[in-house]
């Protein structure tokens, strides 16, 4: 590397232009070195694997969220199925004039409705979290597809 003689003071614009040029040359050199590293090299594979790990963890958490959402939805369907006989008992008790039996059946329905409200609130939160995860993973995958470095980082199911 040859040294340039110190020149007269430069204007801020000239210094900024010179700094940008240095940064562009450094970025280009770094990009060339990354591209020159073969995808099969252990360094490149290790870098891609470690870069993919947080994303794969997030995919795993998204899968867990979706499993929990399905479980709660199934629990709500079961709850609604258990409500049907209580509704029938309440209606039969009202027709028969049995206030005590009607009150008992309606209390069961009220308790069930409260549980259903709590489950719906849980579902709302879990669905929002899952949506945020999907949006984030989609944005990251989109960025990876447009990555100029030539990186092989991709979502686990994209080959």
N, C-alpha and C positions, 0 to 999 in steps of 0.2 A: 504494500500500500504506500503510495507516495503522498507526501504531505504537501499541502498547498500553502503558499506563503500567506501570512496574515494580511488581509486586505484592509482597505479603509472601512470605517464603520458603515454598515448598511442600514437601509430604511427598514422599519418593521415589516413592510410588505415583502421586501426581498428576503428577510430572514424567515418569514412564514412560508414563502414559496420554496426556499431551500430546505426547510424542515419537512415540508410535504413531500418533496422529491426524495429525501432520505427515507421517510416512512414508506413511500410507495416502493422504493427499491428493496427495502428490508422485507416488506410484505410479499413482494413478488419472489424474492429469494426463499423465504419461508414456505410459500405455496409450492414452489418448484421442488423443494426438499421433501415436502409431504407427499407430493405426487410421485416422486422418484422412489419412495419407499414402497416396495411391492406389497400388494394386499395380503400375500401369503406369509409375509414376514411375521415373526412372533411378536415383534414390537408393535406392529400395526394391529394384529389380532388382539393383543392384550389391551391396547388403547381403545379399540372398538368395543371390546367386552366390558371394560370398566366404564366406558361412556354409556353403554346400553343398560347397565345394571339398574340405575335409578328408574329408567323408563320401564324396564321389565318388572321392577317392584311395583310401579304404579299400575301396570297392566294387571298384576296379581291382586292388588287392592281393589281395582275396578271389578275384577271377577268376584271377589268376596262381597263387594257392595251389591252386585247384581244377584248373587246367591241369596243374600239377606233380603233384598227386595222381593224376590220370588217366594221366599219363606213367609214373609209377612203377608203378601198377597194371598198365599194359600191359607194362612191362619185366618185372614178375614173371611174368605169363602167358607171355611169351616164354621166360623162364628155365625155367619148369616144362616148357614144350614141349621145350626142349633137354635137360632132364633125362631125359626118357622113353627116348631111345636109350641113354644111359649106363646107366640101370637095366637095360635089356634086355641090353646087353653084359655087365654085371656078372653077371646071372643066367645067361647063356649060358656065361660063363667059369667060374662056380662049378660048373655042371652038367658042364662038360668037364674040370674039375679043373685049369684053367689059373690058378694063383694069381697070377701076375704080371699078367695081363690083368684079373683080378677086382680086384686091388689098384688098378690104374690107373683103372679105371672107378669104383671106390668113392671114390678120392681126388677125381675130378672131381665126384662127387655131393656130397662133403663141402665142397669149395670153393663149389659152387653153393648149398648150404644156408647157408653163412656169408654169402654175398652176399644171399641171400633174407632172412636175419635182419637184416642191415643195412638193406635196403630196407623191411622191416616196421617197424623202429624209426623210419626217416624218415617213413613213412606215419603212424605214431602221432602224431608231433610235428606234422606238417602238418595232420592231421585235427583235432587239438586247437586249433591256431591258427585254422583255418577256422571251427571251432565257436565260438570266442571272438569272432571277427569277426562272424559271423552273429548271435550273441546281442547284441553291442554295437549293431550296426546295427538290429536289431529293437527294442531299447530306445529308441534315438534316434528311430526312425520312430514308435514309439508315443508318445513325448513330443511329437514334432512334430505329430501328429494332435490332441493334446490341448492344444496351445499356445494359451493365451488371448489372445495378442497378435495373432492373426490372421495370423501369418507364413505365407508360401507355401513355406517350406522343406520339401522332401520328398525321399525317395530318388529317384535318377535315373530309375528305371523306373516310378514311381508318377505318374500324371497325373490 
